[in-house]
């Protein structure tokens, strides 16, 4: 069976299923980004312990990244999709019991396996299988729109309703987290059933001539200075992009005092809503400027200005609204920088024969912050709480200085990429990036929060 054998309604229905599902399935593993205080109180954890849970998921994801691509080339999309959905739902039902820290560690590792190793490889490949190749650029754009809507449904509708109907004490936070987990698990379970019933067995799922990456290609890629600087630029851009999520906790400290429901809406709009616009706008700017690295440098400069505003302006309740606006603006800038960073490999004309290896290196290096960021920042916040009785202002001020340093280093790496391009004597052509296939998404349509998996997929898709 091919896409021509499917009705239009079925193809679009499956597009919505896999796209919305790809934000909902990752919502709970990233819960700290929106509901850190509720999560800690309900589970009886501190910031560092939550950071350890996030790191457990991040490390598992890193380990599962490469084999997930191999699995996607060996197993039917239908099987990976429904098994990934249902296995994730089962783990979330166990999570809803609000178990001990040890059990939570096992659950986070398990979620890394079900969401990354099993499920992750299905989304972009399934979108390609559902439509003619010439339709892919526009359909992947619709896919990211459904992605954002799925995240907003869970975050701004379900979570907000639960916040409004549960208390603010520990019992209320436990009720909130339990019902949120049960709601998300049930939605994912239903998606698993729909995937089992409606995703067909496509005739062209497996490419018998698919090329596997070799060790020599990785060595050749590592010797390319463009790959080194692109990897470091990705690392700092991803570090800044994900560190901005700590504005959720910062805005709630007593000096600023933004309420829980407002914080939830800010977190979800920052994570999902901003991406709907930042990706296309950053793409349009990149196309006009003609250089990914120049746009990345400009984005980092704007981020530094915004973060300095956080550090230097007085922290009081009268500044709550300006800080909320700045938080959303900073989320917009950092999201745009993160997604256009994926175009640096084509900017430097990395050879096709080593592009896949280069993409893998950029992904592995770029997403390393997931293995240490939350433990590091969580420990800082906990130590500040112990030192000053709960006023964590000093910890966040230090965090913002760290992120400023990351932005400066990221801008330096982007500048070095420009020098590499100048030395090669190969001027960058934006049309090479926006070539009508998946890499074009890196400039025109990728606007999801999540993050690591989708950017890696865009990079790898470039060699297809």
SULNOR-V688877 format. One line per field, one symbol per residue. phi: phi as a letter, one per 40 degrees, with the letter a starting at -180 (. if undefined). psi: psi as a letter, one per 20 degrees, with the letter a starting at -180 (. if undefined). A space follows every 10 residues. Layout:
# SULNOR-V688877
phi: ???
psi: ???
This chain:
# SULNOR-V688877
phi: .bcccccdcc cccccccccc ccccccccdb cdcbbccccc cccgbbcccc cccccccccc ccccdccccc cccbbdddcc cccccccccc ccccdccfcc cccccccccc cccccbdccd cccccccccc bcdccddccc ccccccdccc ccccccbccc ccccbbcbcc cccccdcccc cccccccccc cccccccbcc cccbcbbcbd cccbcccccc cccccccccc ccccdccccc dccccccdcd cccdcbgccc cccccccccc cbccccbcdc cccccccccg accccccccc cccccccccd cccccacccd cdcccccccc cccccccdcc dcccccccfc ddcbcccccc cccccccddc cadccccccc cccccccbgh ccdcccccdc cccdcccccc cccccccccc ccccgbccbc ccccbgbdcc ccbbbcbbcb hdcccccccc cccc
psi: qrhhiqqggh ghghghghgh hihhhjgghk hhhhlggggg ghikrrghgh hgghhggggg gghigghhhg hhihqqhggh ghggghhggg hhhghiimar hghhggghgh hhghhfgghg ihfhghghhi rqhhigghhh ghghghgghg hhgggifghg gghijqrjag hghggggghg ghggggghgg hgghghhipr oqhkhpoijp pqqrhhhggh ghiohhhghh ghggghhhgg ghhhiihghg iiqhhgkprg gggghgghgg hgghhhhhgh ghgggghghj pghghgghgh ghhggghhgg ghqqorhijg ghhgghgggh hgghgggghi hiihhhhjlp qhijgggggg ggggghjhhi ihghgghghg gghhghhkki njghghgggh hghghhgghg hghhghgghg hhhiknqpph hhgmjjahhh hihhiolqjg cghhgghhgh ihi.
